[in-house]
Amino acid sequence: MNALFTHPQKLAAALALACAVLGASAQTAGRLPNIGDGNSMSVPQEKRLGESIMRQLMRDPDYMDDPVLVDYLQTIWTALRESARQLGNLPPELDETFAWDLLLVRDRSVNAFALPGGFMGVHLGLIAVVSNKDELAGVMGHELSHVTQRHIARMQDSQAKQTPWLIGSFVLGVLAASRSPDAANALIMGGSAGVAQGQLNFSRDMEREADRLGFAVSTHAGFEAQGVVSMFQKLALASRLNDSGGFPYLRSHPLTTERIGDMQARIGAQAISTQSNTGTMEHALMSGRARGLMSTRVEDVDALVKTFEAPASADKTPQQRASVAYAAAMAYAKQRQWNKSREAVNALVPLVGNDPAGMREAQWLAADTERQAGNAAGCLKALQANHPKRAWVLLMAQCQLAANDAPSVRLASDKMQLWLAQYPRDPLAWDLAAQAYQQTGQALQAIRADAESRAVRWDEIAAIDRLRAGQDLAKRMTQQGKMDLAAQQEAYIIDSRLRALERIRLELLRPQP
């Protein structure tokens, strides 16, 4: 299911995205193509294509990295990838070469997308709407299958004789078909109707293949089969306002009713979901967090507050009430009403009861509320129990930096160095490391950390600029006699990293065969 963005900046990403999932030949559907078996695009080339799309996508202000939600999604993503390995859907070359990065988009639409190179995007609207992990796994398994089946490489083979501008018109046709069948009809009639229709058919075959393999991957990973069907039903409801139901032959995706029927047939009439519609407490809180993060307008924030302040309905489950309280705590924080935000957190705690994951998320919300309110001590107190998750590590460092005393800042600096030694592509960790170095007067280290933060966000040009600024500072420090051993070592690292990034930049500018 392709992401359909709504403003010009997002359209470029949508075009690239649609290219990544346009088609798969009906003759090859049902088997995983061997690497190099008829594919003119190599695995490294496909990874490079995905990275080039990421460079565009990361410029979009709606891209975000929320450690709490990413940690939650990562548990599902990891289980699905392991399942794909065990089923033989994920060859070692793809597994080792592709990035397998998760990213979030601050978009209300119920959607997710896959990019070549193993990148997976999830809209906040999807997390807010799904009822449980099973539904989320159904969508993510589908998107994972787009990647493991190398649909972009197969599309490239099917369009090997087409010029880039003509392929672009097909992409526009697919996007138009998703919004308006009439618009798609006009666009296709203005071009090569037969070829364009063929590309739409390829895309339908691809979606069916991703449905089938995604279903197998998610159920093999232990997620409820019924979650796939219920997710499709939600997608049908979400798209009803924008879809007249006509012109099915112009669609880039199979009809949703057809896909629901296919999934129901796979489950069998005897299969009944054992999962409550409300899902787990942890998922309910993550749904509330997604609503809080995607509510950027004043009226949206007010709506979250009003829902929480309204008299509690007797038919609402503890999970539903907890989700409302979680979102309200975030909304009050946006309004800078710290006492009311604390009240919402206090209302949340008894609802999570003895649920370990729910209690952990509630404590982290309380800690972040105190951090935003300027109460670093309260933040640190709420985070006393150590936890290996990325969200805890980064939040603890934020609280230590907010304390702004030398011992706390040194602890934050040490924590980020240890973390980055294991996860050198963590942009938020580099941001915090830069802040820690700045607060401790380590200017060269701060500049280098800032450069690394930009590099892992695919902005090599900005990273190069920062490293050059680091070189200039090192020269001035040398002239002033201020270069101690640590600064000298950092200067060497800056020189080395600058040469490496300049080589990457030259490679990006070099035409590919």
ABEGO torsion letter per residue (X at the ends): XBBBBABAAAAAAAAAAAAAAABBBAAABGBBBBBGBGBABBAAAAAAAAAAAAAAAAABAABBBBAAAAAAAAAAAAAAAAAAAAAGABBAAAAAABAGBBBBBBBABBBBBBBBGGBBBBBAAAAAABABAAAAAAAAAAAAAAAAAGAAAAAAAAAAABBAAAAAAAAAAAAAAAABAAAAAAAAAABBAAAAAAAAAAAAAAAAAAAAAAAAAAAAAGBBAAAAAAAAAAAAAAAAAABAGBGAAABABBBAAAAAAAAAAAAEAABBBABBAAEBAAAAAAAAAAAAAABABAAAAAAAAAAAABBBBAABBAAAAAAAAAAAAAAAAAAGBAAAAAAAAAAAAAAAEABAAAAAAAAAAAAAAAAAAGBAAAAAAAAABBBABAAAAAAAAAAAAAAGBAAAAAAAAAAAAAAAAABAABAAAAAAAAAAAAAAGBAAAAAAAAAAAAAAAGBAAAAAAAAAAAAAAAAAAAAAGABBAAAAAAAAAAAAAAAAAAAAAAAAABBBX
